[in-house]
Amino acid sequence: MKNRAIAEVLSQQFGLHGDSVSLRPIGNGHINTTMLLKNKQRALVVQKLNTVVFPEPEQLVKNAIKIEQHLENKAKDGGYNLAIIRHVTTVSGDYLVEIEGEVWRALEFIGGSYSEDVVDSELKAGVAASAFGQFASALDDFDATQLYHVIPDFHNLAMRIEMFEDILSRDPLGRAALCQEEISFCRAQFSLAQEVADVEAQLPLRACHNDTKINNMLFCSESNKARAVIDLDTCMPGYWLYDFGDMVRTFCSPEAEDSTNLANVRVREEIFAALVRGYKGPLSASLTDTEKRSFILGAKVMPFMIGLRFLTDYLDGDNYFSTKHSEHNLQRARNQFALYQDIVAKQAQLSHIIDAA
């Protein structure tokens, strides 16, 4: 079905009427297809959900709505000051729409905002990190066990290693010969999984965002202040070390995650310091000493694990992440491994920044 026909169905389902309805792509997410559905009176963000990644889309929506409701209650008491992204029901009161076997949902459009793919200043790093810190703080008293594990073992490095080895053993497209150096590099880092398991055993379980990329935070177009934390699809029980680590992964390099300019892929210490200050500020009353010490592990494990996932998907034929060409996932993997290596090389310095903040 073409975009025009999809726009007509969605506009009928979600109550947007008129001949001026349009549907155009927005964002650059790896998993779901995100578009802006708009008429003269209203705009909605509509998404075609990837039901391979999210085989139970109802659980995804139920998780997000629980988070939305909790944040709304916090906002009423002055405990949360950011805009809240909300699901929109159809005219019949449903949250999901099926169109030719594909599942769609709609979210309120938060206007007057913009997102970034690469952090260009310490100020913006601090603003975005503080927003994610506020989000985490607002969920400090939320029972994480209420949430479905919409992607089981999402941040389970040991499981990611098993998947990698399984796909490598089968090598369905014969691509292993093209990335022997990356394969050997990965295997040399596998002891990181035991380090993660040992640390996790000491941490409190939290309701986490689990995808704290810089482009999942909206800035206000007028003030450049934080507007909203978005994309609650992966909100699940977890540990703050991963949310911190994903910020390091996506804030600290001056290059996008698929850049092939590997010589410039590095941790910018000033950006790292800004995100530490920004994230820890709102969490000062909740953050345990053990969690604080775990942040440097999160900084290491996230680029390595995402790099491993990119490499695994490359070997498997690019079935998980959206790609623009056949080498895209391999390029992403190399980029993330370069960032991981720089973090390891600067670990003592970065640990000092965390301790001093």
C-alpha positions in Angstrom: 0.0 0.0 0.0 1.4 3.4 -1.0 1.8 6.3 1.4 -1.3 8.1 0.2 -3.5 5.1 0.9 -1.8 4.5 4.3 -2.3 8.2 5.2 -6.0 7.9 4.4 -6.5 4.8 6.6 -4.5 6.3 9.5 -6.3 9.7 9.3 -9.7 7.9 9.4 -8.6 5.8 12.4 -7.1 8.6 14.4 -9.7 11.3 13.5 -7.7 13.5 11.1 -10.1 14.5 8.3 -9.8 16.6 5.2 -8.2 16.6 1.8 -5.0 18.2 3.1 -3.8 15.1 5.1 -0.1 14.4 4.4 2.3 11.6 5.5 6.1 12.1 5.4 9.1 10.3 7.0 10.7 11.9 10.1 13.6 10.7 12.3 16.3 8.1 11.5 15.6 5.3 13.9 17.0 1.9 13.2 13.9 -0.2 14.1 10.5 1.3 13.6 9.3 3.4 10.6 8.4 6.9 11.9 6.3 9.4 10.0 4.4 12.6 10.5 0.7 12.5 9.8 -0.7 16.0 9.4 -3.7 18.0 8.4 -4.4 21.8 8.8 -5.6 21.3 12.4 -3.4 18.6 13.9 -0.2 16.6 13.6 0.5 13.1 14.9 3.7 11.0 14.9 2.7 7.6 13.5 4.9 4.6 13.6 4.9 1.3 11.8 6.2 -1.1 14.5 8.8 -3.6 13.7 7.0 -6.8 14.9 10.1 -8.9 14.4 11.9 -6.8 17.0 8.7 -6.2 19.0 6.6 -9.4 18.5 4.2 -8.3 21.2 3.4 -4.7 20.3 0.6 -4.6 22.9 3.1 -5.1 25.6 5.2 -2.2 24.2 2.2 0.1 24.3 1.2 -1.0 27.8 4.7 -0.3 29.1 4.8 3.1 27.6 1.3 4.1 28.9 2.3 3.1 32.4 5.4 5.3 32.1 3.3 8.2 30.7 0.8 7.9 33.5 3.5 7.9 36.1 5.2 10.9 34.6 1.8 12.8 34.4 1.3 12.2 38.1 4.8 13.4 38.8 4.2 16.5 36.7 1.0 17.4 38.7 3.1 17.4 41.8 5.9 19.4 40.2 8.2 16.4 40.1 8.6 16.4 36.3 8.9 19.5 34.1 9.5 18.0 30.7 6.8 17.5 28.0 5.4 13.9 28.0 5.0 12.0 24.8 1.6 10.4 24.8 -0.1 7.6 22.9 -3.2 8.6 20.9 -6.3 6.3 20.7 -8.2 5.6 17.5 -11.8 6.8 17.2 -12.8 3.4 18.5 -10.5 3.7 21.6 -7.7 1.3 20.4 -4.0 2.1 20.5 -2.9 -0.1 17.6 -4.1 -0.2 14.0 -3.4 -3.1 11.6 -3.0 -2.2 7.9 -2.3 -5.1 5.5 -0.7 -7.1 8.3 1.5 -4.2 9.5 0.9 -2.6 13.0 0.8 1.1 13.4 0.3 3.4 16.4 0.1 7.2 16.9 1.8 9.6 19.4 1.1 13.2 20.1 3.5 15.5 18.1 5.6 17.7 20.3 6.0 20.9 18.3 8.6 23.7 18.7 11.4 21.2 19.1 14.3 19.6 17.3 16.7 16.7 17.8 20.4 16.2 17.3 22.4 13.3 16.0 25.8 14.5 17.1 26.5 16.6 20.1 28.2 19.9 19.1 28.7 21.5 22.5 29.2 20.9 26.2 26.1 22.9 26.9 23.9 20.6 24.8 25.5 17.5 26.3 24.7 18.8 29.8 21.1 19.7 28.8 20.3 16.4 27.2 22.0 14.4 30.0 20.1 16.3 32.6 16.8 15.5 30.8 17.6 11.8 30.9 18.5 12.2 34.6 15.2 13.9 35.3 13.4 11.1 33.5 15.3 8.5 35.6 14.7 10.4 38.8 10.9 10.7 38.1 10.8 6.9 37.8 12.8 6.3 40.9 9.7 5.3 42.8 8.2 3.4 39.9 8.0 -0.4 40.4 10.2 -1.7 37.5 8.7 -5.2 37.8 5.4 -3.8 36.4 7.0 -3.5 33.0 7.1 -6.2 30.4 10.5 -7.3 29.0 9.5 -6.3 25.4 13.0 -7.3 24.2 14.2 -10.0 26.6 17.9 -9.9 27.4 18.2 -6.5 25.6 21.4 -5.6 27.5 22.6 -9.1 28.3 26.2 -9.1 26.9 26.6 -12.9 27.6 23.6 -13.6 25.4 24.8 -11.2 22.7 28.1 -13.2 22.7 26.2 -16.5 22.3 24.2 -15.1 19.4 27.3 -13.8 17.7 29.0 -17.2 18.0 26.0 -19.0 16.8 25.6 -16.8 13.7 29.3 -16.9 13.1 29.3 -20.7 13.1 26.7 -20.7 10.4 28.0 -17.7 8.5 24.8 -17.7 6.3 26.1 -15.1 3.7 29.8 -16.0 3.8 30.7 -12.6 5.2 33.0 -13.9 8.0 35.9 -13.9 5.7 35.4 -10.1 5.2 35.7 -9.2 8.9 38.3 -11.6 10.5 40.0 -8.7 12.2 36.8 -7.6 13.9 35.9 -11.1 14.9 39.2 -11.6 16.6 38.9 -8.2 18.3 35.5 -9.1 19.7 36.6 -12.4 21.1 39.5 -10.8 22.9 36.9 -8.6 24.8 34.6 -11.4 25.9 35.8 -11.3 29.6 33.8 -8.1 29.8 30.6 -10.2 30.2 31.7 -11.7 33.5 32.7 -8.2 34.8 29.2 -7.0 33.9 27.5 -9.9 35.6 29.5 -9.4 38.8 28.6 -5.7 38.9 24.9 -6.2 38.1 24.5 -8.5 41.1 25.2 -5.5 43.3 22.9 -3.0 41.7 19.2 -2.0 42.4 16.8 -2.8 39.6 15.5 0.4 38.0 12.8 1.3 35.4 15.2 2.4 32.6 14.8 4.1 29.3 17.4 1.7 27.7 17.9 3.8 24.6 19.4 7.2 25.7 20.7 8.2 22.4 21.1 11.9 21.9 18.3 11.9 19.3 15.8 10.5 21.8 15.8 13.9 23.6 14.1 16.9 22.1 15.5 20.4 22.5 13.2 23.5 22.5 13.5 25.4 19.3 13.3 28.8 21.0 15.4 28.3 24.1 17.6 25.2 23.3 16.6 23.9 26.7 15.3 20.3 27.2 11.8 19.8 25.8 11.1 16.1 26.1 12.5 12.6 26.5 11.0 10.5 23.7 11.0 6.9 22.4 9.8 4.9 25.4 9.7 1.6 23.4 12.5 0.0 25.3 11.5 1.2 28.8 12.1 -2.0 30.8 13.6 -3.1 34.1 17.3 -2.5 34.0 20.3 -0.7 35.4 21.4 2.9 35.1 24.9 2.0 34.0 23.4 1.1 30.6 21.5 4.4 30.2 24.7 6.3 31.2 26.8 4.1 28.9 24.5 4.8 25.9 24.8 8.5 26.5 28.6 8.1 26.4 28.3 6.1 23.2 26.1 8.7 21.4 27.2 12.0 23.0 31.0 11.7 23.3 32.2 11.0 19.8 32.4 13.9 17.3 31.4 11.4 14.6 28.1 9.8 13.9 27.9 6.1 14.7 28.2 5.0 11.1 31.1 7.4 10.2 34.0 5.8 8.5 36.4 8.5 9.7 37.7 6.2 12.5 40.7 8.4 13.2 38.3 11.0 14.6 36.1 8.6 16.6 37.1 9.3 20.2 35.7 10.3 23.6 35.7 14.1 24.0 36.5 14.4 27.7 34.8 17.8 28.0 31.6 16.3 26.6 32.0 13.3 28.9 32.3 15.6 31.9 29.3 17.6 30.9 27.1 14.5 30.6 28.3 13.2 34.0 27.4 16.5 35.7 24.1 16.7 33.8 23.0 13.1 34.5 24.1 12.9 38.1 22.5 16.2 39.1 18.9 15.1 39.1 19.8 11.7 40.6 21.8 13.0 43.6 19.1 11.8 46.1 18.8 8.3 44.5 22.1 7.3 43.1 24.0 4.7 45.2 27.8 4.6 45.4 27.8 1.2 43.7 25.7 2.7 40.8 28.1 5.6 40.5 31.1 3.3 40.3 29.3 1.2 37.7 29.1 4.1 35.3 32.6 3.6 33.9 31.7 0.0 33.1 28.6 1.2 31.3 30.7 3.6 29.3 32.8 0.6 28.1 30.2 -2.0 27.6 27.7 -0.1 25.6 29.8 0.8 22.5 31.3 -2.7 22.6 27.9 -4.4 22.9 26.3 -2.3 20.2 29.3 -2.9 18.0 29.0 -6.6 18.6 25.3 -6.4 17.6 26.1 -4.5 14.5 28.7 -7.1 13.5 26.3 -9.9 14.3 23.6 -8.4 12.1 26.1 -7.9 9.3 27.1 -11.6 9.5 23.4 -12.5 9.6 22.4 -10.5 6.5 21.2 -7.3 8.1 17.9 -8.6 9.4 17.6 -6.4 12.5 19.0 -2.9 12.0 17.9 -0.8 9.0 20.8 -0.4 6.5 21.5 1.8 3.5 24.0 -0.5 1.9 25.6 -3.9 2.3 28.6 -2.6 4.4 26.6 -0.4 6.6 26.5 -2.6 9.7 30.1 -3.5 9.4 31.0 0.2 9.2 28.9 0.8 12.3 30.6 -2.0 14.1 34.1 -0.6 13.3 33.0 2.8 14.5 31.8 1.5 17.8 34.9 -0.6 18.4 37.1 2.4 17.8 35.1 4.3 20.4 35.3 1.4 22.9 39.1 1.3 22.4 39.4 5.0 23.2 37.3 4.7 26.3 39.4 1.8 27.5 42.6 3.8 26.8 41.2 6.7 28.8 39.5 4.7 31.6 41.5 6.1 34.5 40.9 9.7 33.3 37.2 9.1 32.8 36.8 7.4 36.1 38.4 10.4 37.8 35.8 12.7 36.1 33.0 10.5 37.4 34.4 10.5 40.9 35.0 14.2 41.0 31.5 15.2 39.7 
